[in-house]
Amino acid sequence: MAPPTELLARPERGSAPGSRAMGRLVAVGLLGIALALLGERLLALRNRLKASREVESVDLPNCHLIKGIEAGSEDIDILPNGLAFFSVGLKFPGLHSFAPDKPGGILMMDLKEEKPRARELRISRGFDLASFNPHGISTFIDNDDTVYLFVVNHPEFKNTVEIFKFEEAENSLLHLKTVKHELLPSVNDITAVGPAHFYATNDHYFSDPFLKYLETYLNLHWANVVYYSPNEVKVVAEGYDSANGINISPDNKYIYVADILAHEIHVLEKHPNMNLTQLKVLELDTLVDNLSIDPSSGDIWVGCHPNGQKLFVYDPNNPPSSEVLRIQNILSEKPTVTTVYANNGSVLQGSSVASVYDGKLLIGTLYHRALYCEL
């Protein structure tokens, strides 16, 4: 039996209603704070996705859909001789696909032909075609006129960069190298600056799908740009919401980076050691995807998503819209931004890239068709 003093000190059961009420009040308060934060993050994400935005059509008179491209042409790159490469068939967890069981590929179109048509390029033996899942692409022409094609690839939703040699006489690609690196965990796009050298964007810091979602939801701004060479790999720019399209100016002095969820294009100066210094940021009212450069004028052509929520939550009765911007004199104090094309999804859904060559415009999409226009 306990001594009388201990009996006196021990509180009787049910003798502290005030403490229980305080505990419940604290729990309800913490829950309210958590819900408020979640609500604020959700509202912020809707704003970043431009979830309420609709577009007014801006039509071009001489356009037609490209035969043979039915399930996306996420990126396009055009050589100086008019040969255009298309990255087709991209697939991602949670992303809509019109051909979920068909591997991706690389198509080519000769824009100097009177009636250009898309043809699939043959890829050399030994390369895993079954898991080919191409994303951003870039070309590089060496001093001996060798053409290299760099392809961001997501085999089984992993992240690699594939380097090919283009063999024009055979209409084929010879696979040279697969690049994997811990600093390339979530590669989106690429711009080649040498035969085995490139800048690449990571649209997320993490590679795990759940952590990617959390990173986006919390708006952590951990995405970055990486420089890769056989001798050195390093982060050269960071702090992006979701770094996406990347390209280089015709004089090789500047790198342009699209931050898709921040609706921005960043202009960075390239240094001899390949480091980058930010010069300016151009703010826009749309989700900017891939960037293409007109080599004759230096103008930037941008494939854009007016409403990102429609892009990721696919509804065939309310499909994602398309938008193409042309940006002139981006280094000036007041660049000129022109909407060249816009469609509500009735013709083209989810435009991701726009590339020009000699009065011709090619518009690709994340998972839909592709458009050929004469300007």
C-alpha positions, 0 to 999 in steps of 0.5 A: 500500500502506498503511503498517505502522502503519495495517495494525496499527490496522485490526481484522481481520474478525470480530475483535469478537464482543463488540460484535456481541453487545452490538448484538443485546442492545440490539436485543432489549432495545428490541424487548422494551420496545416490545412491552411498551409495546404490550401495556400500551396494548392492555390499557389500551384493552380496559379503556377499552372495558370489553371483558369486561363483560356486562349483566344485563337490566333490562326495561321492561314497555311497549316496542316497536321503532319502525317505520321505524328500521332502521339507527341513530338515534344522537341524539334531541332533543325539543321542549317540544311533544312533537315528537321529532327523530331523527338516523338512518343514521350511517356511519363507517369501520370502523363496522357499518351495516345500510344502508351504501348509504342516505343518512342523514336526520332523522325526526320523531315527535309524542309527543302522538299516541295512537300516535306514528310516525316520519316523515322530514322533507323537506329544502329543495332545494340541500342535498346529500342523497346525502352526508347523514351526520347524527350529534349533533343539538340544537334551539334555540327563538328569542324569536320561536318559530322552531325551529332544528335543528343537525346534526353532519354527516359528508359523505364522512366530513368534519366540518360542522355544518348549521343548519336552520329547522324548518317545522312546517306543511310537516314540513320543514327549510329549510337555512340554513348550513353551518359548517366550522372548523379547530377542528371537526376531529372533531365528535361532538355539539352543544348549541345556545345561540343561532340560530347559536351552539353548543358542540360536542365533538371526540371526537378532535384529528385528523381523519385516520382513522389518526391518530384510531386512534393517538390513541385507542390511545395515550390522548393525552387531546387531545379537547376542547369548542369554542364557536362563534359567528359572531364567535368560535370558541374551545376552552373545555375540553380534556383528554378521552379522547374527548369525546362527548355534550354538553348544557346544564342547564335553567337554562342555567348548566351544560354536561354533557360525556360522556367515553365512553372515560373512563366519566365525565360532566363538569359545567362552569359556563358563564360570560357570555363562554361560557368553561367551568370544570369543577366536578366529574366523575361516574365511571361503570362504562360507556361514556357516549354522548349526554346528554339532559336532562329539562327538568322535573326536570333529570335526565340520561338517558344512552345507554350502551355496556356493552361497547365492543369488541362495538360496534366489532367487530360479531358478529351472534352476540354483538351489542353490548348496551344500557344506559340510566342516569338521573342525579338531582341531579348537582350534589349530593355523591352523585348518584343513578344508576339503571339504567332499562333494559339489554339484551344485544342481543337486542332493542336493540343499541348504545344511544347516547341516551335521551330522555324526555317526559311519561312516554315514553322513546325509546332510540336506537342507533348503528346498530340500531333504536330503542325507544319505552317508556311509563314 
